[in-house]
Amino acid sequence: MPIKEIVRELQGKAANLALRMPISWINILAGPPVAVDGRTLDGRTQWFLTLLARSGQLPAHRMSVADARAEYDAFLPMLSGRPAPVGEIVDRTIDAPAVAGAARRMRVRIYRPAGAVARLLPTILYLHGGGWVVGSLEGYDLVCRYICARTGCAVAAIDYRLAPEHKFPAAIDDAVAAYRWLSTEATGLGLDPARIVLAGDSAGGTVATVLARLVRDDPHPPCLQWLFYPVTDLAMDTASYKSCGEGFMLSKADMEWARGHYLNSPDEIADPRASPLRADDLAGVAPALIYTAGFDPLRDEGKAYADRLSGAGVKTIHREFESLIHGFVGMRGVLQAGARAMDEMVAGLRHELAQLGR
């Protein structure tokens, strides 16, 4: 194993031990509670951010794209907890939108829950986060295993194209192709085409909610949206960008870095495929469960999008985890509050799926 990998592994173990100290010790070491906008940061999360700052870890906006991808894929599994047991994991390749006239294939990883007895399983089409620039099937493997094991749903995670090599709207086009493949082939795969959930975190949440609008009139439209702190307006001018734009894992500078790599020009900020909050018509899209974090620059736009959906007559449930930061979906292994939040989100999804057809 290369020295860099050994050091990273040791750092990860040391950080995990530090985060598992009694909360009374952590409250002393982390310093006075941090409060913003009437919210108080979770104590272990505050200690985690302190450890991260001491580690010298560079923020994404100060890295090359290649380094940011490598660090993200190494960092996320350290935080995501132990592998949850699933019944089967299968990698497939499917036809994807051509590039410059050339045919291409796209990877899809399908997770099936252990002990499933249903003839046709409900399925979550999962779109990973990472600002449209970083993130991968490998980096999100533990997240997808957990979701599969705890929801009882199959999970189909797609390896959509990333910027800057493939700029907007490449990720959207890949998501549409993946959804239509899944809904067409579902029955043959043992999946239920009438119970496909669109899910994603951060930039993946953006792609998921744009996808929900683009395929709402398909023969088998999605049954639900399950969105974790989605980006809904790339203008980046909400109040939470001002109060939470520095010091809480994801910064405004990181988002500007991602936006600069993703978009072809600033004019595309107004495109509803980039900023779904700007869509003219949201009527008829799938019901939505939207979860946001209190110490996240994306907090306010997530709430605004939930309000827009409700105003369009779409059944929408919004829940803010006031004490958490952006990215908590991948921090189940180190943040107890993040683990509890994920359990609550899973319970919400299971409840909504149980209501279908009643």
Buried (B, 14 or more C-beta within 10 A) or exposed (E): EEEEEEEBEEBBEEBBEBBEEEEEEBBEEBEEEBEBBEBBBBBBBBBBBBBBEEEEEEBBBEBEBEEBBBBBBBBBBBBBBEEBEBEEBEEBEBEBBEEEEEEEEBBBBBBBBEEBEBEBBBBBBBBBBBBBBBBBBEBBBBBBBBBBBBBBBBBBBBBBBBBEEBBBBBBBBBBBBBBBBBBEEBEEBBBBBBBBBBBBBBBBBBBBBBBBBBBBEBEBBBBBBBBBBBBBBBBBEBEBBEBBBBEBBBBBBBBBBBBEBBBEEEEBBEBBBBBBBBBEEBEEBBBBBBBBBBBBBBBBBBBBBBBBBBEBEBEBBBBBBBBBBBBBBBBBBBBBBBBBBBEEBBEBBBEBBEEEEE
